Amino acid sequence: MKITLSFLLLFSVLLLNAQTNTYQISFENAEHHEAIIEASFPDLTSDTVEFRMSRTSPGRYALHEFAKNVYGFKATDGKGNALTITRPNPYAWKVSGHDGTINIKYVLFANRGGGTYSQVDETHAHLNIPATFMFAPTLEDRRIEVTFNVREDLGWEVATQLPLVSGTTYSAPDLYYFMDSPTEISNYMLRWFKLDGKTISLALHHNGTEEEADEYFEKIKKIVLAEKEVYDELPDFDYGSYTFLACYIPNASGDGMEHRNSTILTSTRSLANGGMERNIGTVSHEFFHAWNVERIRPKALEPFDFEEANMSGALWFAEGFTSYYTNLILCRAGLITPAVYVEGLAGTFNYVWNSPARQFFNPIEMSFQAPFVDAATSVDPVNRENMFISYYSYGSVLGLALDLSLREKGLNLDDYMKSIWKKYGKPEIPYTIQNLHDALKKYAGNTFGDDFFNNYIYKSEMPDYKKLMESVGVVLEQPETYPYFGAYVSMLPDRSGYKILRNTKIGSPAYQAGLDNGDVVLSINDKPFTEDQSFEDYLDHFSIGEPLLVTFARYGEEKTTEMVLTPSPDYIFSLMEDKEQQPSKKMLEQRKEWLTIKL
């Protein structure tokens, strides 16, 4: 007992004497999307301290260069004297000649309200911390206090996973936790409930009613319960709480971003105008990340690097399996019907199944491309249509196959995820892909585990989905009655032709005919267009399998080529009952086990 008390007393003294960096942020010029940030760093021993803006953000894998929105940087010592500032690179400021304390001040321009950037205006201060606050890498272990000088005239209040100190001052134990703590400051509506001793809150910033907030929160509660069922327990949230930071306003940008004890949810869709149904999928996806990604975490992302692109070959599992559960959870929670869920599988499935990219990369290599596609920007044209499949979609389709394959053996994906949670997530031990492989062998047997990983993860083969879907009374069929062209097109404003807007897909009729992005289809077999006719309707006039003469324009020059339309390669998913087929009792039992929650 004496040892315990001594330890507690020592710990208390250490906390009282801990060095603390302090920040404050003000929003007087919000109408111009500006925030003023001031920070103080005391007890410095090094003569020169380098301050940096992050180049990326937790939950992102690409570089975003937040320094581009910073200006008016100043630095003074503890007495207010100006200090020497040098710029070693585009995202850092070196400050020297201080007296043991450095105070900095700068202006931040912020006008994108999503999960990656920050937005400041009269409606709110929506802050992604890495996009807002500078940091000193050499001081990353220090405690942080931040004061949000809210606009009381606008009725603003603070919502964040950061623990409250007092007033509008919050704390973080270190830099990493601070960076991982998005903050919404607005006149939001607050809802909360208790589950297993933990508080689950919704801070909803929207222009709707209290009744809409109540209805939406009931949906969120159902999702929380359904996802807890997958893992049998909630994560051990820091400070005992988890917060949904939802911002559904016209000036937001559609996004969702997971964090350790909170998530950002943004959309331009109001709850009254489709958001009640269409925004809820992001809730399902991001809350599932509280387990898978935030705690079941790829070793390649540990520690997260705020100054370089972050790459992992496990995103097919981290993001993709989470995507598989997104709509499955909505179905289990009763927010969509089994028929809606099953029919909705087609879009993702067709995208993956029909992609030429599988001949170039497997799911691991698709995951490696995240720094190029994760809200990354570039000006040079790329060939994503032919060499990339989103790891969200790829992993989702593989998650479906793994789940149904396991169910044929009397097992299921939920229990596999539980095993990963218990071994790696709950104790927070970062995993490798080999760990996932070994865990599947332990759960389902060596042969099953090796077959799945060797064929579908290390290679890019595809399972027998027709057989798998049949096991749960679902028909997977390919109508083959619609003509397939192989590129996205749009009618020109002057109605002179259909312009190809993306690269044609390898192997498609358009690709085989030599057509390319930017070409304008002027006619096929000299048949004229009708006003406001869709390209799909236009193609219906021609027979599949017959040679067609295509007249098109490229770089202003008229050309011709021969094209043969093929049947659409797309599949549709349907419940057997909706196809006037009778599923067996076993199929219905398997479907019920798959699509319902066991509360």
N, C-alpha and C positions, 0 to 999 in steps of 0.2 A: 504493500500500500504506500509506503514512504517513497518508493521508486516512482510509482505512478504520479503521486502528487508533485514530486520534484520535477518530473518531466513536464507536467502541465504548467508549473510555474515558470520553468525555463522557456517553454514554448510561448507563453504569454509575453515574457520579457522580449524574446526575439521578435515577436509581432510588433510590439510597441516601438522597438528600435529599428525595425526594417526600413530600408531605404525605399522611398516611394516617389515615383514620377507622377506628376499631376498634369492633367489636361483640362482645358475648358473650351467649349465651342459655343459661338453666339450666332444669331440669325437675323440681325437687324436689316440686312440687305437681301432678305429672302426673295423679294420680287424679281431680283436679278440673278437668282440661283447661286448666291454667294454665301459662304460661311466663313467666319473668322475663327481660326484655331490658335490658341496659345498653350504653351506647355513649359513646364519647369523641371529641370533635371539637377537635383542637388547632390552634394557629397561626391563630386567627381575627382578622380585621382589622375587620370590621363589628361595631358595638356590639350589634346585634340580629340574631339568626339565627332563621329560621322553620323549624320541623320539621313534616313532614307525613306522614300515612299515605296510601298510594295509594288511588285511587278505582276503579282497574281493574287489569288484569294482562295481560302479554303472552300472546297467544293468545285473549284475550277482547275483546269489542267493546262490552259494556254496562258500566254503573257498578255497583260492588258495595260501595262505602263501607266499607272495612276498618276505619276509625276506630271504628266502633260496637263493636268488641271490645277496645278499649284503655281501661285505667283505671289509677289510681294513678300518674299521670305526675309526676315530680320532676326538677328540674334544679339542678345545682350548678356552681360554678366549679372551677378547678384546685386550690383549697385546701379544697374541701368546703363552701363557703358557699352557702346557698340563693339562687337567682336569681329574678328577677321573671318570671312567666309570664302571658301574656294569650292569649285565644282569638279570633282574627280571623274564624274560620269553623268549621264542625263538624269539619273534618278537619285542623286545623293548630294548632300551639302556638308562640307567639312567645316567645323567651327573650332577656332583655337584662341588662346590667350585669355581664358576665363579665370575667375577667382574661386573656383570650386563649384560654381553654379552656372548653368546655361539656361537662359530663357529664350524660347523661339516663338515667332508669330508669323503666320502666313494666311493668305486668302485661298480658299478652295472654291472652284467653280464646280457645281454639282447639278446635273439635270438629266439623270436617267434613273428612274425608280424601278429597280429590279433586284435581282439577287447578287449582282456583281458590283455595280456602281452605286453612287449616292445621288439623291435628289433633294434639293432645297428649294421650296417655293412657299407661297402663302397657304398651301393646303397641308404641308407637312415637312418635316425633316426626316428623310428616309436614308439611314446611314449604314452602308457597308463599311465596317471599320478599316480594313486595309485600303479602301479607296478614299479614306477621309483623314486618317491620322498618320503623321510621320513617326518613326521609331528609331532608336539607336540600338543596333545589333549587340553591342558590347554590354548593354544594360537590360537584356531580354529577361533576366531572372528576377528583376525588381517588381515589387508590387506597383500597381497602377491605380490611381483614382481619376475619374473623369467627371466633370460637372457639365451638365447640359443646361445652358441658359435658355430655357424654353420661352416661347412667345406666349406669355400669359394672356395677352390681348386676343389671341386666336384660340384660346382654350386648350392649348397643347399640354399633353402629359407624356411621360416616358414609358415605353414598353421595351424590355430587354431581358436577356438571360443573366445579365450582370447583377450581382447582389447589391442591394441598396445600402448606402452608408447613412445618408440623411438628405432630406430635401430632394434635390435633383442630382446628387452626387452618388456615383456608383463605383464599385471597385472590381479589380481583377487580380488574381494571385500572381500573374506573370503576363508577359507580352503575348504568348500564344493564346491564352484564354481570352484576352482582350480582343485580339484579331478575329477570333471565332465567335464574336458576340454582336450580331447585327442589332440595330436599334431603330425603332419606329417612334417618332415624336409627332403626335397629332391629337386631334379630338376623337380618338378611337372609342369604340364600344368594347367593354370587357365582359367576357363570360368565362366561367371556370367550373371545374368539378374535381372531386377527389376520387382517386382510384388507388387502392393498395397503399394508402398513406402518402401518395404523391399528388401534387396539384397539376392538372392539365388546364391551360388557359388559352383563350382566344382573344387577341387584341385585334379587333376588326376595324380598319379605317375604310369607311365607304360612305356613299351619299344616300344610303338606303335607310330603312326603318329598323326600329328595335325588334319588331316581330320577325323581320327577315333574318336579323342576327340570331334570334332564338332558334329559328328553323334550321339555319345553317349549322349552328353549334350542335344541334341534335344529330345531324349527319356526321359531324366530326367525332362525336362521342361513339357512334356506332363503328366508325373506322378504327378508333383507338382500341375498342374492345375486340374487334376482329383481328387486328394485327397482334395484339397481346396473345391471342389464342395460338398463333403460329409458334411463338417462342415460350409460351406458358408463363411469361412474366414480363413486366416492364423493365427497361434498363434502370440502373441506379442513377437517376438524374442528379447532377450536382445541385446542391441546395434544395433538393426535393421537389423540383418543378420543371415543367416543360411548357414552352409558349409558342403558339402559332401566331406569327406576325403577318397578318393578312392585310393587303392593301389593294382594294378593288376600286380604282378611280380612273377617270379618263386619261390623266396624264402619266399613269404608270406604264411600265413595259412588262409584257407577259413573261413570267419567270417563276422558278421555284428553286430554292437553295437550302440544302440541309446544313444544320450546325449541331453542335454537341447537345444542347438542351433547348433548341429552338429551331424554327425554320422560317424562311421568308417565302411568302406566297403573294404574287402580284399578278394583276390582270386588268385590262381595260374594260372587261365585261362586268357589269354590275350584277348583283344577285337577282335583281328584278328582270334583267335582260339576258337571261341564259346562263348567268354565272352560278346559279344555285345548282345546276346539273353539270355544267361544263368546267367549273373551277375545282370541283371536289376531287377529281382525279389527281390533281397536283398534291392535294392534302394527303391522299392515300400514298402516293409515291414518296413524298418527302418524310412522312412520319416513319415509314418502313426503314428509311435510312438511319433512324435513331439506333437501330440494331445494325443493319447491314450497311456499312461504310463508316459510320461514326465510331462504332465499337468493334464490329467484325471488320477489321481494317487491313487493306493490303499492305504488306511490308514495304513495298516499293514507294508508298506515299508517306512513310514515316522516317524522319520527321518531315512535315510539310515544309517545303522551301518557298519562302515568300519572294525570292529574288530570281528564281529560275522556273522554267516550265516543269511541271510535275507529270511523270509518265509511269503508267502501270499497265502490265499485260493482263490484269485481272478485272478490267472494267466490264467485260461481258458478264461477270458474276456480280460485281459491286453495283453497277448501274443496270445491267441487263436483267438479272434475276429480280431485282427490285421492280423493274418495269413489268415483268411477268406478273408479279403479285399486285400491281397497281389496280387493274380492273377486276382481277380475281377477288380481291378484298371488297371491292364495291359490290360484287355479286353476293359474296358471303354475308355482307352487312345488310343485304336487302335493298341497296340503293339502285341497283339495276337488276333486270330479270335474267335468268339463265339464258334465255333466247338472245337477248341483247348482247350479253357477254360473249356467247359462242359465235354469233354472227360477226361481232366486232373483231374477232381474231384474224379475219381475212386480210385486213389492210397491212398489218405488220408482217404476217406470214408471206403474202405475195411479194412484198418489198424484198424480203430476205431470200425467199425461194427463187425468185426470178432474177436476182442480181448477178451480173457477170463477174462481180468482184470476188466471189468465192473461189474463182480459179487462180486468184493472185494471193489472197491472204486468208489466214484462219482467224478465229475470234481473238486470239491473243494479239496477233499483228494488227487487227482492226483496232484493238484497244490502244496500241502504241501510237495510233494516229490522233489521239485526243488533243495533243497540243496544237494540231493544225485545224481542228474542226470545232473545238469547244468554245464557241463564240469568238473564235479567232478571226482576224481580218487579214485580207491580202488583196492586192489589186490585179494580180496576174490570174488568168483563167486556169481552172483546174478541171480534172476529169473525174469528179466524185461519182458521177453516174455509173462509171465502169470499174472503179478501183476501190470504192469504199462502201461499207455497210455500217450504219450506226451500231456501236456496241450496245446501245440501249435496245435496239430492235433485235439484233443478232442474239444477244443473251436472253431476251424475252422468249423468242421462239425456241431456243435450246432449253430454257427453264420449263416450258410447256412439255417438251418431249421427255425431259428427265422426270418430271412429275408423273406423267401418264405411264412411262416405262416402269417406274418404281411401283405404281399402283397395280400393275399387272403381276407384280411379285408380292402383293399384300403389304407394300411399304408406301411411302409418300415423301414428297419434297419437304413438307413441313417438318417432319422428324429429322430429315437430313440437315435442314437449316438449324434445328434445335441443337443437333450434335456439334455443328460449327460454332454456334453461340456459346455452348457450355465450355468448349475447349479453347476457343480463341476470343470470342466476343466478350463474355462476362469477365474473364480475367484480363482482358485487353492485351492479348498477345498478338501482334501482327502476323498475318498468315502469308504463305506463298502459294502459288498454283499447285505445287507438289503437295502441300498440306491439304488442299481441297481434294485432290486426286486420292490421297491416302485415306482421307475421311470417308469418301464415297466407297472405297474398297472395304473399309471396316464396317460401314453401315449396310451395304448391299452385296458384299462379296467381291473377291478379287476379280473374277471374270467380268462381272457387270461393270465395276469401276474402271477397269482397264479398257473395256470396249467403248464406254462412253467417252472417256478422255482421249483415247488413241484415235478414234474416228471423228469426233465432233469438236474437240478442243484443239488438239495438236494438229489435226487435219481439218478440212472444211467440208466433210461429207454431211449428208442430211439423213435424219432418221426416216422411218416409214410412217409418215404422219397419218395416212389413210387408215392404217391398222390401229394406230394409237387412238385416233379419234373415234373409231368404231367401238373401241372398248368402253367408251362412256356414252354410247348412243348418239354419236354425232356423225353426220355425213359430210365428207370432204369430197367435193366434185369439181370438175373443170368443164364448164358448159361448152366451150369451144365453138360458140355460135357468133361471137363478136370478133370483128377483124382487128388485128393488132398492127400498129404502125411502128412504135418503138421510140417515141420522143414526145415531149410536151410542146404543144403549139398553141398559138393565139392569133385570131384574125387581126390584121392590120387595121388601123383607124379608117383608112380610105377604102376598105373592103376589097383590096386588090389581091389579097392572098393570105395564107396562113403562115406565120413566121415560126420557125423552130426555135424554141427558147432555151433549150438545154442540149447537151451532147446526146447524140443518138446512142442507144444501147447496143453494145457489141452483140452481134448475132441477130438483131431485129431486122425486119424488112427495110426500115429506113436506113439502117447502118449498111446492110448488104447492097442497097441501091446507091450508096456513096453520098447520101444526104448528111448534112452536118449542122451544127448549131449556127444560127444566123441565116440559114437558107430560107427562102420564101417559096412555099408551094403555090404556084399560080393556077394549076389545074391538073386533074388526073383524067386521062383519056378525053381531054378537051371538054369535060363536063363543067358547066358554069356553077358558081356558088349561088345560093339563095340568101337573101338578106337575113342577118343574125343567125345563120345556120352554124351549129357546132361542128367541129371537125369530125367528131364521132358519127354524127348524122350524115355527114358528107361521105364518109367511108362506107356507110351502109349501102350505098348505091353500087358498090363493086363486089365482085365475087372473090371469095377466099381461094387462093391457089392459082389464079389466072394472072398472066403477065399484064401489067398496066404501064402505060406511058405517063410519066410524071414530068410536067414542065415546071421548072423552078428558076428562081433568080438567086445568083450568088455574086456579091460585090457589084451589083448593078447589071450584071450580064445574064441574059436568059440562056438556060441550058435544059437538056432533057436527059432522063434516065429511065431505066426499066425497073419496076418494083413488083414483087409478088407478096400480097398480103397473106399472113398466116393467122390461125385462130388465136385468140387471146390466151396467154399462158396462165391467166389468173384463176384462182380457185375460190369457191364460196363454201362457207361453213353453215350447216343447218342442223337443228335437232331432228332426229329421225321422225318424230311425230309430225313435224311440219312438212315432211316430204312423203307423208302417208305411208311411212314404214313403222313397224312395231319393234321398239327396242326390247331386248330380253330383260328379265328381272335382274339378272346380274349386271347388265349395262346400266340400268336405272339405279341400282344400289351403288355402283362405282361412281356414277355421276353425282349422286347425292353426297357421297363422301368427299368428292372433289369440290363441289360448289357450295356447300353449306357449312355454317359455323357450328361448333359444338359447345354451346354455352350452358 
